[in-house]
Amino acid sequence: MYKHRFIALIAILTLAFIFLPLILIVITSFNSANTISIPLDGFSLQWFAKVFKSRSLMQSFKNSLTLALLASVIGIVIGLVASMALVKRPGKVSNTLLSIFLSPSLIPGIVIGYVLFRFLVVVLQIPLNLALILGHLLIVLPFCVRIISASLKELDESIEEAARTLGCPPTRAFLTVVLPNLRPAILSAFMLSFINSFNNIPVSMYLKGPGLNTLPYAMMNHIEYNYDPTVSALSVMLMAMTLIFMVLLDRSMNTQQTRTKITKGE
Amino acid sequence: MHFGELRHIDVSYDKKNLILSDLNLDIYKGELLSLLGPSGCGKTTTLRVIAGLVDTVGGTFTLDGTDMTHVPVHKRDFGMVFQSYALFPHLSVFDNIAFGLKLRHIESATYASRVGKIMEVCGINGLEKRFPKQLSGGQRQRVALARALVIEPKLLLLDEPLSNLDAQLRVQMRSSIKRIQQELGISMVFVTHDQEECFSISDRVAIMQKGKIEQCDNPETIYSHPACEMIARFVGFKNFFPVEQGKEFGLAPLPNVQDATLFCVRPEDVELSAVSGASLTGTIEVRTYLGDCYQYEVRTKLGMVTLSSSLEPPRSVGDTVGLAVAQENVVFLDR
């Protein structure tokens, strides 16, 4: 009995550790005082309004959104093509290639950012926005390759051949039979890529420039010079956005299971 | 000319070792032809050559007088049933079966009735809305069969379709396949490593070894006249002896079989006889009960002889017995 209580206590403490900071941020974002403090002076939505009024925050939000979308989509296309090659020809070469694809996740972001800055920006003089996309592509690629190749490995490769024997040309067989079965993997790769790109600071730090900022970095700047709860309000909106995003993805991932449940009459 | 002809087919995956070398095979119209052999003998590769899923290094494949060697898979109009069934997991049973018809731009009313008809033939009506995950092994097998049959293929190819089913279902499915084949009069090529399965349903059997066809004939002929030692072992011959030792068995001086080096005999064709007067005697070393008979392993001066006998009362281990073989039950082999 004591053992169970002990486990329950640990569980509660762990959950508190995870959620308390988030709850505190949500509470402080509604404070009418212009410092992050508890207890609240009064209820106000002014900080939310301030987020929308702040040009630097809104612009960097748009930048981060575009960046995360582009990097994730390109990452998924490359990840898909790479996975097909890696899974169809297993062996030493493809194992080495897989390690190379996964290596950016093992190298500190600060190193990747620095190297890209020295190489792409200083030596090759590539425009910053392009360099930023390439940098974020490196961040998301390991997720895309790992998740998609794992799912492709699980998929019975003869379904593609079956489609071809039934009269489907190769490209169409891939699109109508293989791709739909990779949808859950592609969606989760997209989710992880998007979040990791959107959150990234180390790589963006080196590749941002005048007029080109990302949201996490803009938030850091804001905190450095202001102590008001604007960032709290922004954080609450980001949390809400992430939550909605995850629920939507979860829904669309489960559509097939739901469909099966409906036919079962559940 | 035959319906389907494979001529001098060579296949190599690495440009060095031939998986199939100079393979020749005829397919007759409306027959069930089996490719039988141990794993790695090239039977699945042969089937995949016919399907167009494997490129050949040399040779030709013609069907109904048309050269199919370089026709891509999706233009061949062959149905194929895969070992893993390869049903599309994201589609319902109905959509799985209708897949090939939709590609042929057939009106939805027509294909719905064709799907319904074939599902009835395969005994899976009522499962239209299920997904492959929700089906049993036998049902998946039937859906795979229906999906391949509904396009009315010129040729139906089956790659070890029964190997993932349990023993009882396998027997049931193989007679279903035979019945459907006869009902639709379709030509089938069936790959298997199970000799009993193969002999029970095939019109002809091609036995393969190391990328070559060793013998291709009807099951009865193969059973009574195996062409080589490998096939003889496959169809149940257990006793092999050099031709010179024939007289020890009391066999008449060799008949006019040229080049024969071996003779063989089935366990059930070796008879136990009295020791006195027997041309060959030996001591029983192992006795196994097989239900309807006993199998004895007898040590003779020629080596071990395996025989089965329902003689009552059974002989015991250690008994000395005489052995006799009738001339007509002996098969001579040249290799």
Interface residues (C-beta under 8 A of the other chain):
Chain A: D156 S158 I159 E161 A162 A163 R164 T165 L166 G167 C168 P169 P170 A173 V177 P180 N181 R183 Q256 R259 T260 T263 K264
Chain B: A51 L53 P72 V73 H74 K75 R76 D77 F78 G79 M80 F82 Q83 S84 A86 L87 F88 P89 H90 S92 F99 G100 L103 R104 K129 R130 F131 K133 Q134 R147 A148 I151 L157
